[in-house]
Amino acid sequence: FGKRQEYIAVAELLKRGYDVYMTLVDDQQIDCVVRLPETPPRYRDIQIKARSKSAKYAGTFSAMEIREPRENFLFLFFSEACGTYWIMPSLDIIKHANKNKTGQNAGKYRIDFCNKSVAGEWTPRPKWKKYENAFDLIG
């Protein structure tokens, strides 16, 4: 599911006119690089995170390690159950997400983008509206 969703997210970036470069390995927390059409060109490092609709917590992204938060490092989240993308700079994640204080995931971040209704429907949380489908935050 993860690799398939990475390609779908990259296709979404391409559809929106971004110049995207895929990495061969993800050892630096970078799934792709977006080149912005400026002189000189600027680049955005993108980490893609996706949750399938069959996941128990389809709108929760947890145990996220952010080694080097910086201005040009963004996360592109996708919840299949919500059918929604959230684009969030790494600096905003460390500011707004919950940071685990204890346990095996101490120091890692967790963020909940969706709520599940009593009827079992997933909907985006209004709290994160600023980042919802906010592809313009890439540049």
Disulfide bonds with the S-S distance in Angstrom:
Cys82-Cys114 2.28
